Amino acid sequence: MNDKWFRLAVIVALLFWGCVQIEQYRVADNCKEVIAVHTVQPGETLWSIAEDYYCAEAECFEAFKYRVSADNAALTAGGRYLQPGDQLYIRYYVNQ
């Protein structure tokens, strides 16, 4: 019987943690989305570029990094590194 209660407690904890994580990825209401095309310069990485466009008031940095990575997956497929001249599409938020 204790095993059932333990499993139930774990499920409830995971559901609560998931709700907290979802709340962290919500974009602020007073922000609007902007799309930029960024041409990679020598020495830049995906994360250094993402840091330049990130708005802390708008969203969680982890969600932003994930979106930038997913939007540009073709450029980094198979472990490929960004090359100078590559063009990244960056969806980011600015305060209205």
N, C-alpha and C positions, 0 to 999 in steps of 0.2 A: 504494500500500500504506500509506503514512503517513497518508492521509486516513481509512482505515478505523480505524486505531489512535486517531487524534484523535477520531473520532466515538464510539468505544467509551469513551475516557477521559471525554468529555463526559457520556455516558449514565451511567457509574458515578458521576461527581461529582454529577449531578442526583439520582440515587437516594439517595446518601448524604445530601445536603442535605435531601431529603424526609423521610428517617428522623429526622434531627435535628429538623426542624420538628414532626413528629408527636410526638416525645418532649416538646417544649416545651408542647404543648397537653394533655398528660395531667393529670388531676386527681389530687391527692394522696389516698392511701388513707385517711387519718385524717380526712377531711372528709365532711360530709353536705350534700346539696342542700336549699336553702330557697327557697320562692317568695314574693315580696313583691309587693304592689300599691302602687305609688308614685303619688301625685297630684302632678302637675307644678305647681310654684310659679313665680311671676314671676321671670324671669332665669335659670332653670335650663335647661341643655342636656342632651341625651342623654348626653354624655360626663361632664359634671359630676355627674349623677345616678349614672352607672355607677361613678365613682370612690368614691362614698360606700358602695357595697355590695361593692367588690372586696376579695378576700382574697388577698394575695400568696403566702401559704403554700399555697394551694389550686391555683392555676393561673396560666397566663401571661395578662397583661392583654390582649394582642391577641385571644386566644381568647374572653375574657370580653366585650370590646367587640363582637366579631362576634356572639356569642350574644344580647346585649341588643338589638343592632340588628336581627337577624333575627327575634327574638321580637316586636318592635314595628314591623315593617316597614309595616304598614297605617297607622300614625300619621305616618310620614315619607314615604309614597309620593308620587311626583311632586314632590319637593323641598319638601314641606310642613314647616314648622317646628312644633315642639311648642308647644302653647298651654297657659296656666295652666288647670288643671282636667282636662287629659288624664290618663288612667290608664295607667301602664306596668306590664307584668308583668316582673319581674326574677327570674331564676333565678340564685342565687348560692350560694356554699359557705361553711360555717363549720366551724371545728375542732370535732371531737367531744370 
